[in-house]
Amino acid sequence: MIDIDTPVIETLTEDDLDTLVSIAIRRAEVLEDIGSPTSHEAWHEVMTYEERLAAITPAFEITGGIARAGAVRAALAAGRRADAETLASRYLSDDSLPAERRVAITVAFAEEEARLAEIFPALAKSGRLTEVQEWRVSVANRPGVFPRAA
Amino acid sequence: MTMDTVAFYSYKGGVGRSLLVANTAQFLALSGSKVVVLDLDLEAPGLHQKLGSPDVFHRASHGSLPGAVDMLLGILDGTGKNFGISDVAINIDLPSASKGSLMLIPAGSAPSQKYWETLEALNVSLRAPRRSGGLPEAVLELQARIADGLRPEFLLIDSRTGITELGGLATSVLADRVVCLTTTAPESIEGTQVVAKALRAAPRLASQQPLRMDFLVTRVTSDSRNSPEVSRLIKELGGDSVSVLPHDSAITNKERVWSGWAPGDGLTPHDDSDDGGNELFAATLTWIAGSFPVHRNDAEAARRRMEAVHHAWRDLTRTSRHVRGFSTSRPAWPVEQLRERVRFGTGSKSRQADIVAYDAPDNSSKAKPLMIIEYLDGEDRDDVAQWWLAETRAPVVAILSMNDRGGSDQRLYSNKTRYDPRFHHSDRWDLPLPHDFTALTDPTDVSVDALLDAVRRGHAEYLDRIVTEWVRCSASGLHGGAPWKPKVARRIEDTLASVEDVELARRVLWATSLGPGHRGMWLGDGDDWLDEQVMSELFAPLLWRLTPEASIELMHGHGRPFGPPAGLMAIAGLARNLLGLRYDPDATFRVEGQRILDRSVGDSNIDDDHGLYSLSGMFRHTEISFEISGDSPPLATPKTDDERKGRKNASSLTRVVSERIASRSMVTTGLLGDYHRDMGRVVLYSKAIDLCADRLALRPRHVGSVTLIHETIHALTHLGRDLDGRMWQDFSLPAADDPLFQPSRLHEALTQYFTHRHIVQLQDGALLHAFEVMSRRQSPAYRAWERLRHLPIEDVRGWFMSVRRGVGLAGQASQVLSDAMNVEDV
C-alpha cells in the first residue's frame, strides 16, 4: 500500500485526481491488452490515485464510492492481493458506503477469483483457491529465511 | 481417496535423497499402492535416471520428455491449458504380479539444452510482476492436477536442496509430511536445524493439518552409530521421528532404484563382500515400515525376504570360508551363472524365482537351470517346490523362509531326492554348490553314504564334510556331544581307509590331520578336545591303514612352524599306547642337548641363547625319518664278488623273495623294510614289497603297511623313552647289510607281537590277513610271537622294558619268553 500522506499526492485536488486516474486507467488497460509486464505498475498507479480520491471524498458521494471500489479493483489488477483485502476491509467497515459500491467491491474479488480459476482450474476445483489467497496474505510480509515463496 | 503428499528434503546434496525417494516409491507401488513421484529438484533433476527406462533416457537427452518445468510454465503463461497431466506422467514398469502402480513426473528433458531454456523461461516468468497467481498457485495447481487426474494414494516429491522458493513451497505448502535427510556433517546439521525451525513456524493452508516432520540421519558409519554425537543429533532434531540409515560403500551414487524387494519379488545385492548393501536395505525397509503404516507388514516381510535371499546369494558366491581360524577357498558359484528374479511359467500359473543357478553363464542360450531358489512367506513350501520341479525340471529347488524364531530357514527338494518321508524334503542344510551337481547323484543328498560314494569316485572335495560327519557321529562323551553313531563312524573310517589312489589317500590324510596348512570344517571352532579326538581316533588309524606312499609324507617332521606335525603325533600315540614309551624327539633334543651344554659351560648360571641350536645336527637321528626306496634291499644285495658274478640284481631279488617264501624263511627287516639305527630311518623297499605281495596273493599296500608298522615299532623300541626319561639305545637291531646278519629273535618276536596287537586294534581285516599270511611264510624269529599271541599286552610290555634295560627276566616270564625264542617251528 502506498503512503497516501506523500506530499505530492496531497497537493492534488479532486479534479486533478479525476483527470489523472482516467488517464492512468486507460494506460493500464492498454498495457494489459498488449501484454506488457509493466501493466502491473500501471494498475498500481491507478490504485494510488483511487485511494487518494477515496481519502478526500466521503463514501456516500458518487465520486467517493466509485473511488473506493476502483481502488480495490486496481489493487487486485496490480497483483496486490493483500493491499486489496486491506482496502476492502477498511471501506466495507464504513456504514455510509452505498450498497451498490459494496457489491462492486465484492464483485471485484469474485471476478478475480474467476480469473484465477481459469488459470488454475484444478486448484479451483479442489476448493483451495481461496485458501491460497488467504495464505498469500498471511505470508506477504513475513520475515524468515524459509520458506520465502510468497 | 485422499492423497498423502510426502516431500523429501535435504539441506545439502549427496545424502541419498533421490535414491530414497525412488526406492520408497517403488516399494509402495510393489506393495499395492498407486504412487506418483514428482521431481521438483528442477536445478539438478535426476529422478528419471533412478526410475526410468532407456527410452526415457533417450527422450530426455533429445528434449522430448516434458515434465514439471513444462507444466509449471504452461500454467503460468496460460499456454498449458491443453497440457494434460497424463502428458507428463510416465508409467514405470513393475513386475506383472504387482497390484500397485508407479508414475513418474520428471522435471523435464534434463539435461538437454531445451530443458535449461524452459527452466530459464519459467524463472523469467516468475520474476516478472504478475496480476494474479504465481509459483505457489502453480505448484498447487500441479499438485491438484495430479490428485484429480492420476488419483494416487501417495505423491512423493523430490525437493530441491538448500533454501529456495520451490523447496520452501514443496515442503511447507504441498507436503502433508516432510522427510528431512541429513548427514552428520556439521554444515548439513546446522542447515537442517534452521530449515526445520522455519518449517515448524511456516503458515499452512487453512484446511491443512500441521506439518509432520520426520528426520533421517543418513550415511552413518557403523562405528559412529552409537556415538554421543549421533545420539545428541537425534535428540536435537526432535520431530515426529528420527531414524538412522547406515552408510554402505556398496551403494554408490550410480545406483539405480533397487528392484524387486516387495512381496512377490526378490532382492539380491551384487556384492560378494560381507553384507554388501544388506544393512542399508534392511534399515530402509524398517524406516518404511514405520513411516507408512499401511504397508508395515509388507515392509517387514520384504525385509525378512531380502535378508534371506541376500544370505542365500552370499552363500552361493562366497569364495572363501573361515574355519577354525583359517581362511580357505571354496568352489562357489560364478556370478555369471546366477540370475535374479527369473519368471517361469505363463500367466496366472507363473512364478518368479529369487535366484536361479545355471549350468553355464546365464546369457548362454544353452544354459539350463540347475537350482531354483525362492523365498516363501505363507505358502505351502512342499506344494511350491513340487511346482518348480515339474515346471522347470531343474534338479534342485530351494525354498527359503523365516522360521518361528525369526531366523532364516531353507529346505531343499530334488527330483531324485532321498526325501525325509515326514517332510518331503531333503535333510541337507546348506545350498548345493556347482560341484555337487556333478559329483553327487542327488545334490540334495549329503548323507554319509552319498558322500562316501562320491569320495570313492575321486571327489576329494567332500572329505571335509565327511570328517564333520565322523565328528558328529563320534563326538559324544559323559558331558554331552553330538548323536552317538559308532557304526556310521566306523563305516566312514573303513571307507576312507579303502582308498586306493595315492593322491586321494594323501587328501584323506590331510583332511583328517591338523597340520599347519589344513583345518578341516569339523564341528566347533578351535575345539582342542575335538582336535585330539579326530587326530587319535581317525587320522592316526588311517595313517597306518592307508597306502604307505601317502602316509609317509605326513610322517616327516619337517616344516612344522606351529607345532608337531600330525604324523609325528600319530607315531607318538603308537609309542605311548602300544609300547608305553614316550616319543618326542624335540624333548630328547632339549634334555640331552642341555646336558651337553651344562657340561661344557661349567658353573655358568646364564643361559646360552643359541648354543642349543648349534647342537641340533647331533640329534637328527633321534627323530625317525621315513623313506620308500626303489633300491635292492640289503638281503638281496650281493655281498661278495662271487655273488655279484653269479646274478643280476633284479633276478636276484625275485629269487631271494621266492626262495624265502617257499622255505618259510621270509623276513621283514632287511628285505621288505629296514630300520637304520645310526640315522633313525625307516625304509620300505618297494620292489621287494611288490614281489612279496605278488607271491603271497596280497595287495602291495597291505604288505607295505604291515612292514611300515613293523619297522616303526623297531624304531620306537630304539628311540622311545620310558617313564623315567631314559633311552636304551643299546637295544637295537643287528645291521641287515652285515654279511653275517641273522634276525634277532628277541627283537622280532616282540616287534611282531606289538605289530599284531596294533593291527588288531586298527580292526582292519585286510591288514590283519596280510600280517597273518606273511607271518606264516616267515622265519622262526618272525613266528615266535605266536607263543605270545594271547598274553596280556601289559605283561609283554613289562618284559620288553626289562629286556630293553638289560636287567633280564625271572620266573615264568623268563621261561615263556625263552620258550618262544627257542622254538624252531611254531
Interface residues (C-beta under 8 A of the other chain):
Chain A: E32 P37 S39 H40 E41 W43 L76 A77 A78 G79 R81 E112 R115 L116 I119 F120 P121 A122 L123 K125 S126 R128 L129 E131 V132 E134 W135 R136 S138 V139 R142 G144 V145 F146 P147 R148 A149 A150
Chain B: I75 L76 G78 A128 P129 R130 R131 S132 G133 G134 L135 P136 E137 A138 L140 E141 A144 R145 A147 D148 G149 I163 E165 L166 G167 G168 L169 T171 S172 V173 V194 V195 A198 L199 A201 A202 P203 R204 L205 A206 S207
